[in-house]
Amino acid sequence: MSMVVLDLETTGLDMRQDKIIEIGMIRFDGVKVLDSYQTFVNPDRPIPSTVSQLTHITNPMVAKAPHILDVLDDVSKFVGSDAIVGHNVAFDLGFLRRYKILTKNRCTDTYELASVLLPRAGRYKLSALAEQFGIDAEGKHRALADCTMTMKLYNKLIEKAYELPFELLTALINTAGTSPWVG
C-alpha cells in the first residue's frame, strides 16, 4: 500500500500570512520510492533572509516558478487518496488545506509517532531523530530532502513499533484510534 510523504518550505510559520515557496512529495511503499514531485512556488513576496539562509532557497529561484494556484491540481493528483506522512504534518497541511485540498486523506505524523515510541528522545526535530537512527540529514530544510528523511524515519519508527510487545502495540493502536494522533 503506497503512502505519500509531504513537506513544504514556506516564508514563515504563520499559515494565515506566510506563503509556500517549495513543495516536495515522495510516493513510497515500504522502503521503495515509487515516484517523487518537487516544485518551487512563487510567493509573490520577498523571501525573508533568515528563511533563505535556512533553506538555501533564494528570490531568483522562485521568481519564475508557478504560483500556488497553478500547482494545487498537480499536488492533489499526485497524492490522490493515499495516506499522507509528514513530520509535524499539521503545519504543512494547514498551508494546503486553506485551498481546500487534501482534506480527506488520512495522515500520520512522525513527530507524534516518535514522541510515543521514543519517549526519552530528548529532541523531536526531524534532523535530531534522523541522526538518532543514522539517517543522512544532508540537504535538510529542502522539501524533497526532508521527505526522504521523513520516509526513512517513518520506516524506522514502524520497525520500532513492531519490536513492542503485542499487548502494548494493541493498546497503542486502540488509543490512537480514539485520538487525533492519526487523522
N, C-alpha and C positions, 0 to 999 in steps of 0.2 A: 504494500500500500504506500503510495507516494505521499510526501508532505512537502511543503514549501517553507523554506527559511526566508524571512523578510528582514531587511534592515534599511533604514533611511539615514541620511545625513541632512541636517537642517541648519538654518541660520541662527537658531537658538532653541531654547527649551519651552517656549510658550506657544502651544499649538493654536492659540487664537490669533497670535500676531506674527509668529515666525513662519518661514517658508521652507519647503523641501528643496534641497539642492542636488541630491543624488538618491536613486533607488536601486537597491540590489536584491535579487531573489535567486534562490537555488532550489530546484525541484530535486528531491532525493528519495531513495528507497533504501533504508538501512545506511550503509556506508557508500552506496553507489550514487554518484551525481548523475542525474538524468538530463538536466537542462539548466541553463542559467540565463539571467536577464540583468542588464545594468544600463542605466541611463543617467546622465546629468539632467537637471531640471533648472530652467532659468527662473530665478526667484523674483525677477523684476525689481530687485533692490540690491545694493552692495552687500557682499558677504562680510560680516564683521571680521576684523583682522585676527581676533582670537580663534574664530572658527576656522579660518584659513590656515592658521598655524597648527591647529589640532588635526584637521582633515587633509591638509595639503590641496584643498580644492580652492581655486582662485576665481576671481571675477571673469578673466578671459576664458576660463574653461567652461563656464556656464553661459556666457554671453550669447552664443548661437544655439544653445540647447533648446529643446522643446519646452513649452510651458506645461504646467501640471495638467491642465485640462486636455492637452494633446496626448498625454501618456496614460491617462486613467483607464481607457479601454484596454490597452496593452497589459496593464497591471492586472486588471480583472480577469482577462482571458488567460494570462499566464497562471494565476492562482487557481482559477476555476472553483471547484467545490472542495479542493484539497484542504486539509488542516494546515494551519499556519504555526510555525515555530519561530520564536524570537526571544532575544534577551531583553527583558523589560518591554515586552511586545506591546503593552498597552500604550506606550509612548508612540511607537511607530504607527499603530493602528489609529490612534487618536488623530494624527495628521491626515490619514487617508479616509477615515470614516466621515470626516466632515464633508467629504464629497460623495457620501452615500455609497461607497464601495466596500466590499469585504465585510459586510455587516453580519453575514450568516455563517461565516467559516468558523469552525472550532479552532481554538488556539491553545498552545502550550507555551508557557513562559519558562525558559531555562533558568532565569533568576529565581523564580519561586520554586522550581523543581530542585535547584541546588540548595536553597535555604532549608528544604525539608530533608533532603538526602545527605547534606553536608552541614549539619548544624554548628560545627566548630570551624568552619572555613575561615572565619575572620573577615574576609573581604569577598564580596559577591560581584565585583565588576567583572565583565567578560574577560578582560585580559588577565586578571588575577586568577580566575577559575581555569582559564586556558593554561596558564603557567603551572598551576597545581597538577594538571593532568598531562603536562608535557606537550601541549598543543602549541604549534607555532603561532605567535601573535604578530608576525610581520605584516605590515600594512594595516594595522588596526586603525580604526576611525575612518575607514573607507568601506562603503556599503558591501561590496562583494567579498572583501577580505573578512569583514565581520560576520557575513553569512557563513563563510567557510568555517570560521572559528565556532560559531553557534551550532552548526550542524555537527561538528566533531564533539563539542561539549555535550550536546543532546545525546549522542550515541554513548558517550562515556557515562552520563548520568543514568541512562536506561540500563547499561551494564551494571552499574552500582545498585540500581533498584532490584535487579534480578538476584543480587547477592544477599538481599534481605531475607529473613525467614518468611515463609509463605504467609503465616498468620499476620505478621506486621505489614507485609505488602498488601494483603487483602484489606486490612483496616485502613491503610493509607488511600487505597483506591476508593473504598466506600466513603471515606471522609471527603476526598476530592470531588466525588460525585455530588455532594451537597454544599460545596463551597465554590467561591469564584476562582479557585486555583486553576482549573482547566475550563475555559469558556467555549 
